[in-house]
Amino acid sequence: MIKGLAIAKVSVVALFGAVVIVAIVAAISARGGSTAQPDRTASGGTVTIHDSYNVDVTNLGVLVDHTSDVFVGQVVAIERVDSDRAVTTYRVKVTETINGSRAGGVLLANQLGYIDEEGTTHQLDDQPLLEIGSKYLLATNYDVERSAFTVSAGPLSVRPITSATQQAELSRQYTAAVGR
């Protein structure tokens, strides 16, 4: 009798385990099997994320003193969206290094803000979200824990670049601020 009871308990545990596995697989499949969400596009409204800063992020000299890397790069893809942390991680191809050790290649850059599943944009009031295909000057700090560069706070940390002349002028300004 005890042997039969033990077999029954094992069968119930095995059945329960199988149900849990099926539920997990179904949940992952329903989400698309990945945390990466590169196809999100802004189709809804905008929610402003208000942040406070302990330094004057509108002063270029102060900003570069509080960053580890300043570079120009083109956004090539969205790596992942983490709505719990309100962060989007981008793949950025570096084309010019102004300050720091990063010389070329593709890196990961985290930016506060994201587009949610309904298409609503959540972004800082003083910094636009990066766009795939666009070129930017980015002031960042390297996050060792996440192996990514984090875009610094404020409007001077994300500067869209639309021409070679503008890039040259921004590079001159930021280089001078770093070297002062």
Buried (B, 14 or more C-beta within 10 A) or exposed (E): EEEEEEEEEEEEEEEEEEEEEEEEEEEEEEEEEEEEBEEBEBEEEBEEBEEEBEEEBEEBEBBBEBBBBBBBBBBEBBBBBEBEEBBBBBBBBBEBBBBBEBEEEEBBBBBBBBBBEEEBBBBBEBBBBBEEEEBBBBBBBBBEEEEBBBBBBBBBBBBEBEEEEBBEEBBEBBBEBBEE
